[in-house]
Amino acid sequence: MDYYKYAVIADAYTQEIVLALLGELTAFDSFVESTNEISAFVPKEEWSKEFDQKAAEILSGLGLKYELELIPHQNWNAKWEKSFTPISIPNKCLVRALFHPTQPEFPYEILIQPQMAFGTGHHATTYLVMDRMFSITFEGKNVLDYGCGTGILAILASKLGAKTIDAIDNDPFSTENTADNLITNEIANVNCHLGTIEKLKDKNYDVILANINRNVLLNSSAPLFQQLSTNGILLVSGLLERDEEIITAAYEKEGFSKIQVQSKNGWICIEFKKG
């Protein structure tokens, strides 16, 4: 698949804002952050002049300029792999690619094929959810990874003792990448699904992990409440600090109770409980 790349010069703080705003344009399916630049990728078949105008309006509103480049398939995957570096949650978990050396001091290790699916652990929201997962009991639980991306959260849930995990995403590239990563990590108790949460409407879960974005989460409060078991735990992320109030209001109205909030680099992870 060919991709259009939007290369935006921005500092670390502004990159987080760019990611949040461009992420609302659903055609963007992956982002790469570096020291002074954030690159946003959209599949060629999803790109149009109208789409480019919307992206340009967002970036110009932030006072930012960008360069647009068409990246052929055989080139962008190499670019992505070259940019992938190991991530660690101190004293807990190492996320690395196959070409990185293992680090035995970490009790948990996740191997990720460095492809262009969201959720490698580099972004603050993925890090926040993973870090919080170590404070939750997964042993023997049924888990949903809603918007699975690379499958990293589903893999960690399995390693933490979950009984069964459903991982679902509406992006076929993400579900393919998740399937590859499940094989790489020798995970056998994760079922990967392509589609929306409606596909799993008859199932219930003890823990739900939803690292997506504000708009999807606002539209998902009802099905998430219905599918979470009584006393179940919901972690939601993909949210900026300014989103806490509106998300909390929507989810408490549905019947959730907010337990706690963790933040990192302007992003948050909210823990809710049902019952």
Rosetta silent file (secondary structure, phi, psi, omega in degrees, C-alpha in Angstrom):
SEQUENCE: MDYYKYAVIADAYTQEIVLALLGELTAFDSFVESTNEISAFVPKEEWSKEFDQKAAEILSGLGLKYELELIPHQNWNAKWEKSFTPISIPNKCLVRALFHPTQPEFPYEILIQPQMAFGTGHHATTYLVMDRMFSITFEGKNVLDYGCGTGILAILASKLGAKTIDAIDNDPFSTENTADNLITNEIANVNCHLGTIEKLKDKNYDVILANINRNVLLNSSAPLFQQLSTNGILLVSGLLERDEEIITAAYEKEGFSKIQVQSKNGWICIEFKKG
SCORE:     score description
SCORE:     0.000 S_00000001
   1 L     0.000  134.103  176.169    0.000    0.000    0.000 S_00000001
   2 L   -87.670  149.600 -178.140    1.271    3.486   -0.890 S_00000001
   3 E  -129.435  147.942  164.710    1.004    6.300    1.648 S_00000001
   4 E   -93.523  134.179 -179.386    0.998   10.078    1.653 S_00000001
   5 E  -111.689  126.180  172.722    3.249   11.448    4.374 S_00000001
   6 E  -100.459  109.796  179.626    2.638   14.801    6.063 S_00000001
   7 E   -98.661  115.177 -173.682    5.945   15.905    7.623 S_00000001
   8 E  -116.964  122.989  176.609    5.304   18.639   10.195 S_00000001
   9 E   -78.773  121.300 -177.575    8.078   20.534   11.980 S_00000001
  10 L  -163.239  148.781  176.326    7.048   20.860   15.626 S_00000001
  11 L   -76.162  175.757 -173.075    8.452   20.605   19.134 S_00000001
  12 H   -59.280  -44.229 -178.699    7.455   17.774   21.475 S_00000001
  13 H   -64.131  -45.202 -178.706    4.529   19.624   23.072 S_00000001
  14 H   -67.404  -32.179  177.444    3.110   20.779   19.731 S_00000001
  15 H   -58.325  -39.250 -179.735    3.502   17.279   18.300 S_00000001
  16 H   -64.273  -38.653  178.231    1.039   15.977   20.880 S_00000001
  17 H   -68.090  -43.393  178.477   -1.514   18.600   19.810 S_00000001
  18 H   -59.019  -45.300 -179.008   -0.918   17.822   16.123 S_00000001
  19 H   -60.931  -43.827 -178.994   -1.430   14.109   16.780 S_00000001
  20 H   -63.916  -44.115 -175.683   -4.687   14.730   18.656 S_00000001
  21 H   -75.588  -44.743  177.913   -6.159   17.055   16.018 S_00000001
  22 H   -67.780  -29.637  178.909   -5.028   15.180   12.915 S_00000001
  23 L   -62.471  -20.027  176.698   -6.103   11.954   14.604 S_00000001
  24 L   -75.106  -16.449  171.338   -9.683   13.182   14.357 S_00000001
  25 L   -86.549  101.263 -165.406   -9.353   12.882   10.576 S_00000001
  26 L   -63.348  -15.251  179.456   -9.930    9.137   10.550 S_00000001
  27 L   -68.702  -26.912  173.839   -8.055    8.541    7.289 S_00000001
  28 L   -66.969  123.569 -177.819   -4.765    9.083    9.143 S_00000001
  29 L  -117.115   -0.227  177.342   -3.837    5.634   10.388 S_00000001
  30 E  -163.982  154.555 -178.407   -0.350    6.107   11.818 S_00000001
  31 E  -139.384  145.728  174.630    2.047    8.701   13.186 S_00000001
  32 E  -126.516  121.778 -179.772    5.797    8.792   13.809 S_00000001
  33 E  -103.833  134.214  174.483    7.185   11.265   16.347 S_00000001
  34 L  -131.366 -171.795 -171.494   10.837   12.325   16.401 S_00000001
  35 L   -56.455  -49.626 -175.426   12.787   15.109   18.086 S_00000001
  36 L  -123.709   14.098 -175.462   11.626   18.018   15.921 S_00000001
  37 E  -149.615  144.205  169.415    9.108   16.469   13.533 S_00000001
  38 E  -120.909  132.795  179.307    5.907   14.485   13.503 S_00000001
  39 E  -111.401  130.456  179.351    4.959   12.524   10.397 S_00000001
  40 E  -114.867  133.779 -173.956    1.345   11.605    9.719 S_00000001
  41 E  -116.937  135.508  176.687    0.495    8.893    7.189 S_00000001
  42 E  -130.887  133.644  177.917   -2.680    8.389    5.169 S_00000001
  43 E   -57.694  141.977 -176.080   -3.245    5.572    2.635 S_00000001
  44 H   -54.836  -40.433 -176.898   -3.130    6.851   -0.930 S_00000001
  45 H   -71.777  -14.406  178.150   -6.644    5.631   -1.691 S_00000001
  46 H   -93.032  -10.497 -174.676   -7.986    7.576    1.320 S_00000001
  47 L   -85.930  146.767  175.566   -6.325   10.839    0.260 S_00000001
  48 L  -155.224  168.215  177.426   -8.086   13.580   -1.703 S_00000001
  49 H   -63.890  -35.010  177.782   -7.778   17.313   -2.252 S_00000001
  50 H   -64.687  -42.142  177.735  -10.665   17.821    0.165 S_00000001
  51 H   -62.514  -45.230 -179.601   -8.840   15.775    2.794 S_00000001
  52 H   -60.518  -36.604  179.070   -5.639   17.748    2.189 S_00000001
  53 H   -64.617  -40.821  179.156   -7.559   20.989    2.660 S_00000001
  54 H   -64.783  -44.065  178.863   -8.865   19.823    6.044 S_00000001
  55 H   -62.816  -42.072 -179.768   -5.377   18.795    7.170 S_00000001
  56 H   -63.194  -38.350  179.083   -3.957   22.098    5.926 S_00000001
  57 H   -64.102  -40.627  178.706   -6.587   24.064    7.867 S_00000001
  58 H   -63.809  -47.237 -176.386   -5.693   22.243   11.085 S_00000001
  59 H   -69.954  -39.409  178.532   -1.966   22.799   10.641 S_00000001
  60 H   -67.251  -32.230  177.239   -2.271   26.416    9.551 S_00000001
  61 H   -64.793  -23.292  176.482   -4.496   27.048   12.575 S_00000001
  62 L   -95.165    1.002 -178.941   -1.542   25.959   14.702 S_00000001
  63 L    74.353   27.409 -175.562    0.828   28.148   12.722 S_00000001
  64 L  -113.207  148.414  173.627    2.597   25.103   11.273 S_00000001
  65 L  -109.270  160.057 -179.143    3.794   24.243    7.770 S_00000001
  66 E  -143.080  160.492  171.603    4.136   20.771    6.303 S_00000001
  67 E  -114.646  137.421 -179.340    5.655   18.897    3.402 S_00000001
  68 E  -107.999  130.414 -177.182    3.609   16.300    1.532 S_00000001
  69 E  -139.927  136.768  174.302    5.349   13.257    0.075 S_00000001
  70 E   -86.776  122.250 -177.758    4.104   10.075   -1.590 S_00000001
  71 E  -108.511  109.123  176.636    5.836    7.083   -0.002 S_00000001
  72 L   -62.077  151.753 -175.294    5.746    3.857   -2.063 S_00000001
  73 H   -51.533  -45.636 -173.886    5.057    0.696   -0.070 S_00000001
  74 H   -67.706  -15.713 -178.979    8.540   -0.735   -0.406 S_00000001
  75 H   -97.664  -40.474 -171.588   10.032    2.422    1.093 S_00000001
  76 H   -69.201  -32.116 -179.942    7.746    3.413    3.965 S_00000001
  77 H   -67.200  -35.553  176.353    8.001    0.146    5.863 S_00000001
  78 H   -65.972  -39.376  177.311   11.792    0.469    5.863 S_00000001
  79 H   -61.200  -44.411 -179.027   11.437    4.052    7.120 S_00000001
  80 H   -63.302  -46.026 -178.614    9.135    2.889    9.914 S_00000001
  81 H   -62.678  -40.741 -178.768   11.430    0.044   10.951 S_00000001
  82 H   -62.976  -31.239 -176.058   14.450    2.337   10.997 S_00000001
  83 H   -85.795   -9.372 -174.255   12.683    4.739   13.380 S_00000001
  84 L   -77.891  125.813  176.494   11.566    2.076   15.867 S_00000001
  85 L  -123.919  153.485  179.970   13.399    2.103   19.197 S_00000001
  86 L   -62.113  150.721  177.089   12.782   -0.043   22.303 S_00000001
  87 E  -125.249  141.741  178.959   10.402    1.272   24.962 S_00000001
  88 E  -131.480  140.598  166.987   10.482    0.378   28.623 S_00000001
  89 E  -101.399  108.630 -168.616    8.111    0.728   31.529 S_00000001
  90 L   -46.960  129.171  176.617   10.677    0.793   34.338 S_00000001
  91 L    65.593   10.721 -175.830   10.959   -2.453   36.294 S_00000001
  92 L  -127.412  -59.607 -169.079    7.919   -3.843   34.480 S_00000001
  93 E  -150.175  140.425  173.620    8.004   -4.349   30.735 S_00000001
  94 E  -113.177  131.980  174.046   10.234   -3.957   27.683 S_00000001
  95 E  -112.120  120.951 -176.160    8.762   -3.486   24.208 S_00000001
  96 E  -143.902  164.716  173.388   11.252   -4.221   21.456 S_00000001
  97 L   -90.978  167.262 -178.435   11.574   -5.377   17.861 S_00000001
  98 L   -61.060  -29.705 -176.739   13.139   -8.692   16.887 S_00000001
  99 L   -84.759    0.902  174.389   16.328   -6.954   15.823 S_00000001
 100 L   -95.131  147.349  178.051   16.828   -5.425   19.305 S_00000001
 101 L   -71.526  149.531  175.660   18.641   -7.419   22.029 S_00000001
 102 L   -71.225  157.770  177.355   16.652   -8.804   24.943 S_00000001
 103 L  -129.753   93.714 -170.461   17.052   -7.251   28.405 S_00000001
 104 L   -58.656  -17.009 -177.795   16.551   -9.986   31.017 S_00000001
 105 L   -70.103  -15.501  178.157   16.086   -7.522   33.886 S_00000001
 106 L   -88.153  129.453 -179.762   12.522   -6.834   32.712 S_00000001
 107 L   -68.230  -24.783  178.722    9.962   -9.370   34.016 S_00000001
 108 E  -127.555  143.321  179.754    7.820   -8.931   30.884 S_00000001
 109 E  -138.555  133.810  178.001    8.885   -8.518   27.282 S_00000001
 110 E  -122.799  130.059  178.338    6.743   -7.829   24.204 S_00000001
 111 E  -100.095  125.598 -177.860    8.031   -8.204   20.654 S_00000001
 112 L  -119.065  127.525  171.100    6.491   -5.863   18.100 S_00000001
 113 L   -71.808  116.794 -172.728    6.869   -6.077   14.350 S_00000001
 114 L   -74.872   81.839  177.396    7.648   -2.399   13.586 S_00000001
 115 L  -117.595  177.420 -171.495    4.949   -1.654   11.063 S_00000001
 116 L   -88.667   63.111  171.313    2.662    1.312   10.658 S_00000001
 117 L  -121.101  142.537 -175.499   -0.089    0.445   13.112 S_00000001
 118 L   -68.192  143.388  171.921   -0.861    2.654   16.077 S_00000001
 119 L   104.089   51.697  178.022    0.171    1.510   19.537 S_00000001
 120 L   -92.106   -7.381 -176.154    3.822    0.505   19.704 S_00000001
 121 L   103.255  -13.466  179.651    4.256    1.895   23.202 S_00000001
 122 L   -70.314  -36.974 -175.817    6.044    5.042   22.055 S_00000001
 123 L   -76.842  146.997 -175.605    3.008    7.250   22.437 S_00000001
 124 H   -57.207  -35.625 -176.219    2.118    8.498   25.916 S_00000001
 125 H   -68.216  -41.932  177.369   -1.382    7.028   25.812 S_00000001
 126 H   -63.969  -42.861  177.730   -0.185    3.484   25.115 S_00000001
 127 H   -58.930  -45.588 -178.455    2.448    3.851   27.812 S_00000001
 128 H   -60.754  -45.830 -179.542   -0.156    5.093   30.310 S_00000001
 129 H   -64.414  -45.479  179.344   -2.521    2.192   29.699 S_00000001
 130 H   -59.611  -45.366 -179.326    0.274   -0.376   29.905 S_00000001
 131 H   -60.722  -43.054 -179.177    1.607    1.123   33.115 S_00000001
 132 H   -68.644  -29.894 -178.580   -1.857    1.114   34.713 S_00000001
 133 H   -59.098  -28.117 -179.571   -2.476   -2.485   33.651 S_00000001
 134 L   -71.797   -9.697  177.119    0.109   -3.638   36.179 S_00000001
 135 L  -100.289    3.422 -178.160   -2.205   -2.381   38.950 S_00000001
 136 L  -112.618  143.480  176.480   -5.162   -4.444   37.712 S_00000001
 137 L   -82.794  116.654  178.555   -5.813   -8.148   38.341 S_00000001
 138 L  -103.879  -14.405 -174.728   -5.990   -9.941   34.974 S_00000001
 139 L   -54.869  119.332  176.891   -5.651  -13.503   36.227 S_00000001
 140 L    74.435    8.576 -175.871   -8.558  -15.558   34.862 S_00000001
 141 L   -92.628  154.407  171.803  -10.347  -12.491   33.430 S_00000001
 142 E   -95.443  129.595 -168.783  -12.068  -11.989   30.078 S_00000001
 143 E  -128.184  145.474  172.317  -10.652   -8.901   28.369 S_00000001
 144 E  -117.934  127.407  170.713  -11.482   -6.659   25.404 S_00000001
 145 E  -103.904  100.530 -172.829   -8.819   -4.621   23.603 S_00000001
 146 E   -94.332  111.670 -173.357  -11.000   -2.079   21.772 S_00000001
 147 L    83.466   62.081 -164.374   -9.059   -0.432   18.921 S_00000001
 148 L   -71.925  -23.394  179.114   -6.196   -2.900   19.174 S_00000001
 149 L    59.677 -110.934  179.028   -3.695   -1.265   16.772 S_00000001
 150 L   -85.568  -10.650 -176.009   -0.608   -3.468   17.084 S_00000001
 151 L    87.425    8.251 -173.692   -2.231   -5.732   19.682 S_00000001
 152 H   -61.618  -38.140 -179.396    0.257   -4.644   22.336 S_00000001
 153 H   -71.889  -38.592  177.068   -2.375   -4.253   25.081 S_00000001
 154 H   -63.551  -40.997  179.520   -3.951   -7.617   24.289 S_00000001
 155 H   -63.834  -44.051  179.267   -0.527   -9.250   24.401 S_00000001
 156 H   -64.816  -41.075  177.910    0.265   -7.674   27.763 S_00000001
 157 H   -58.411  -41.131  177.672   -3.137   -8.738   29.138 S_00000001
 158 H   -63.019  -46.061 -179.491   -2.345  -12.301   28.108 S_00000001
 159 H   -64.903  -25.630  178.777    1.074  -12.178   29.741 S_00000001
 160 L   -87.184    4.473  171.284   -0.553  -10.836   32.915 S_00000001
 161 L   105.344    8.932  179.081   -2.773  -13.915   33.110 S_00000001
 162 L   -58.792  146.937 -179.336   -6.010  -13.045   31.298 S_00000001
 163 L   -74.742  -56.668  177.076   -8.163  -16.045   30.429 S_00000001
 164 E  -138.306  149.932  179.127   -9.392  -14.899   27.017 S_00000001
 165 E  -135.169  132.478  167.512   -8.957  -11.657   25.075 S_00000001
 166 E  -102.915  130.249  176.418  -10.866  -10.228   22.135 S_00000001
 167 E  -117.421  124.915 -175.783   -8.892   -7.650   20.118 S_00000001
 168 E  -134.106  142.620  177.350  -10.879   -5.589   17.623 S_00000001
 169 E  -153.198  147.941  179.026  -10.085   -2.783   15.187 S_00000001
 170 L   -89.906    4.128  179.022  -11.856   -1.379   12.125 S_00000001
 171 L  -105.169  115.191 -178.624   -8.530   -1.028   10.258 S_00000001
 172 H   -60.581  -30.295  178.194   -7.491   -4.223    8.414 S_00000001
 173 H   -64.161  -39.072  179.439   -3.847   -3.186    8.554 S_00000001
 174 H   -66.525  -44.041 -178.671   -4.067   -3.091   12.362 S_00000001
 175 H   -67.678  -34.286  176.005   -5.725   -6.482   12.662 S_00000001
 176 H   -65.763  -42.721  178.864   -3.138   -8.001   10.307 S_00000001
 177 H   -65.871  -39.935  176.363   -0.333   -6.483   12.357 S_00000001
 178 H   -59.924  -46.213  179.812   -1.961   -7.701   15.566 S_00000001
 179 H   -58.947  -41.768  178.225   -2.199  -11.228   14.162 S_00000001
 180 H   -62.976  -43.316 -177.555    1.507  -11.134   13.243 S_00000001
 181 H   -69.704  -30.407  175.422    2.465   -9.885   16.699 S_00000001
 182 H   -63.555  -41.948  178.320    0.395  -12.591   18.403 S_00000001
 183 H   -65.556  -45.895 -178.791    2.379  -15.216   16.515 S_00000001
 184 H   -58.506  -37.654 -178.161    5.691  -13.513   17.280 S_00000001
 185 L   -92.848    4.658  178.160    4.866  -13.462   21.006 S_00000001
 186 L    56.203   46.356  179.498    3.446  -17.012   20.972 S_00000001
 187 L   -99.978  125.166 -174.586    0.073  -15.806   22.277 S_00000001
 188 L  -114.633   -6.625 -174.811   -2.771  -18.284   21.751 S_00000001
 189 L  -108.463   23.117  175.758   -5.673  -16.869   23.803 S_00000001
 190 E  -112.642  126.640  175.309   -6.352  -13.686   21.802 S_00000001
 191 E  -102.908  121.098 -175.193   -9.083  -13.632   19.160 S_00000001
 192 E   -98.612  131.260 -176.272   -8.546  -10.867   16.621 S_00000001
 193 E  -126.951  140.377  172.148  -11.579   -9.273   14.912 S_00000001
 194 E   -99.031  122.414  178.716  -11.973   -6.782   12.070 S_00000001
 195 L   148.006 -164.137  179.209  -14.924   -4.455   12.624 S_00000001
 196 L  -102.564  174.197 -177.806  -16.623   -2.237   15.202 S_00000001
 197 H   -62.200  -21.942  177.784  -17.634   -2.979   18.762 S_00000001
 198 H   -59.639  -26.584 -179.689  -21.103   -3.934   17.503 S_00000001
 199 H   -64.425  -23.193 -176.232  -19.556   -7.159   16.248 S_00000001
 200 H  -114.000   22.284 -170.547  -19.012   -8.226   19.870 S_00000001
 201 L   -62.638  -20.872 -178.623  -22.271   -6.856   21.331 S_00000001
 202 L   -91.922    4.849 -177.944  -23.336  -10.195   22.825 S_00000001
 203 L  -105.344  154.980  176.101  -20.129  -10.590   24.862 S_00000001
 204 L  -125.269  150.357 -173.828  -19.227   -9.391   28.349 S_00000001
 205 E  -135.048  148.778  176.577  -15.805   -8.579   29.753 S_00000001
 206 E   -83.289  -31.184  178.556  -14.186   -8.179   33.159 S_00000001
 207 E  -137.159  132.807  174.769  -11.661   -5.642   31.828 S_00000001
 208 E  -122.145  131.208  178.562  -11.932   -3.392   28.765 S_00000001
 209 E  -112.835  117.997 -175.546   -8.943   -1.485   27.361 S_00000001
 210 E  -129.914   90.067  177.890   -9.920    1.344   24.996 S_00000001
 211 E  -105.183   88.218 -173.098   -7.006    3.414   23.709 S_00000001
 212 L  -128.263 -106.170  175.141   -8.625    5.216   20.761 S_00000001
 213 L  -156.629  168.237 -172.543   -9.624    8.893   20.608 S_00000001
 214 H   -58.001  -45.952 -175.514  -12.120   11.262   22.179 S_00000001
 215 H   -62.747  -45.257  178.907  -14.765   11.112   19.442 S_00000001
 216 H   -64.061  -41.700 -179.281  -14.895    7.324   19.322 S_00000001
 217 H   -65.417  -38.520  177.969  -14.955    7.117   23.117 S_00000001
 218 H   -63.537  -32.457  179.943  -17.805    9.628   23.365 S_00000001
 219 L   -86.910   -1.529 -173.441  -19.819    7.489   20.961 S_00000001
 220 L  -114.920    3.213 -174.948  -18.944    4.259   22.765 S_00000001
 221 H   -60.437  -41.050 -178.172  -19.983    4.888   26.365 S_00000001
 222 H   -67.281  -53.390  179.155  -23.259    2.945   26.061 S_00000001
 223 H   -62.992  -33.846  178.506  -21.922   -0.239   24.413 S_00000001
 224 H   -66.761  -37.774  177.235  -18.889   -0.255   26.711 S_00000001
 225 H   -65.621  -43.078 -178.756  -21.159   -0.027   29.758 S_00000001
 226 H   -64.934  -35.441 -173.951  -23.358   -2.837   28.450 S_00000001
 227 H   -90.971   -7.777  177.541  -20.405   -5.102   27.689 S_00000001
 228 E   -90.723  131.412  179.365  -18.517   -4.550   30.935 S_00000001
 229 E   -68.238  157.616  175.835  -19.391   -6.956   33.741 S_00000001
 230 E   -58.236  134.620 -175.832  -20.528   -5.646   37.140 S_00000001
 231 E    71.610    9.916  178.432  -17.459   -4.526   39.117 S_00000001
 232 E   -74.705  162.683 -177.463  -15.487   -4.613   35.861 S_00000001
 233 E  -112.910  135.369  176.213  -12.680   -2.183   35.047 S_00000001
 234 E  -121.516  125.479  171.552  -12.485    0.106   31.990 S_00000001
 235 E  -108.122  124.292  177.414   -9.324    1.961   30.983 S_00000001
 236 E  -119.649  139.215  177.146   -9.812    4.699   28.374 S_00000001
 237 E  -151.499 -168.433 -167.526   -7.054    6.723   26.742 S_00000001
 238 E    86.239   23.398 -171.250   -6.164    8.512   23.534 S_00000001
 239 E  -122.386  142.371  170.998   -7.258   11.622   25.427 S_00000001
 240 E   -84.894  161.715  179.477   -5.746   15.008   26.173 S_00000001
 241 H   -55.693  -35.124 -178.278   -5.962   16.513   29.650 S_00000001
 242 H   -70.220  -13.050 -179.747   -8.629   18.906   28.385 S_00000001
 243 H   -85.538  -10.196 -173.143  -10.821   15.910   27.457 S_00000001
 244 H   -58.048  -45.862 -175.133  -11.139   14.643   31.041 S_00000001
 245 H   -62.910  -47.709 -176.417  -14.208   16.662   31.953 S_00000001
 246 H   -70.087  -36.496  177.976  -16.318   15.797   28.896 S_00000001
 247 H   -69.115  -44.117  179.460  -15.364   12.091   28.967 S_00000001
 248 H   -60.446  -43.721 -179.498  -15.982   11.822   32.698 S_00000001
 249 H   -62.071  -44.531 -178.655  -19.393   13.472   32.372 S_00000001
 250 H   -65.220  -40.708 -176.082  -20.443   11.168   29.531 S_00000001
 251 H   -79.307  -33.782  175.040  -19.286    8.002   31.266 S_00000001
 252 H   -69.394  -34.166  175.472  -20.667    8.872   34.697 S_00000001
 253 H   -62.319  -33.762 -179.731  -24.009    9.646   33.041 S_00000001
 254 H   -74.464  -23.797  179.659  -23.931    6.135   31.588 S_00000001
 255 L   126.632   -1.858  177.719  -23.351    4.638   35.047 S_00000001
 256 E   -75.608  154.549  170.925  -19.555    4.364   35.349 S_00000001
 257 E  -113.872  130.249  178.754  -17.650    5.533   38.427 S_00000001
 258 E   -78.387  129.330 -178.637  -14.312    7.264   37.892 S_00000001
 259 E   -96.165  -51.407 -179.109  -11.546    5.642   39.947 S_00000001
 260 E  -165.709  166.595 -179.995   -8.433    7.591   39.009 S_00000001
 261 E  -132.190  134.267  172.625   -6.587    9.496   36.264 S_00000001
 262 E  -117.002  148.485 -177.381   -2.943    9.238   35.213 S_00000001
 263 E  -132.692  154.754  177.345   -1.211   11.752   32.948 S_00000001
 264 E  -159.060  122.706  176.205    1.926   11.955   30.814 S_00000001
 265 L    53.197   36.865  177.833    3.029   14.731   28.451 S_00000001
 266 L    87.871   -2.766  179.266   -0.432   16.300   28.386 S_00000001
 267 E  -106.422  157.334 -177.696   -2.228   12.979   27.742 S_00000001
 268 E  -133.816  157.735  169.285   -4.365   11.031   30.197 S_00000001
 269 E  -126.684  125.857 -179.583   -5.645    7.547   30.985 S_00000001
 270 E  -108.432  133.454  175.028   -8.876    7.343   32.972 S_00000001
 271 E  -103.163  125.209  176.105   -9.879    4.284   34.977 S_00000001
 272 E  -116.147  159.395  175.047  -13.609    3.656   35.407 S_00000001
 273 E  -131.555  145.993  176.171  -15.499    0.956   37.270 S_00000001
 274 E  -102.510  121.129  178.742  -18.987   -0.425   36.690 S_00000001
 275 L    93.846    0.000    0.000  -21.003   -0.896   39.849 S_00000001
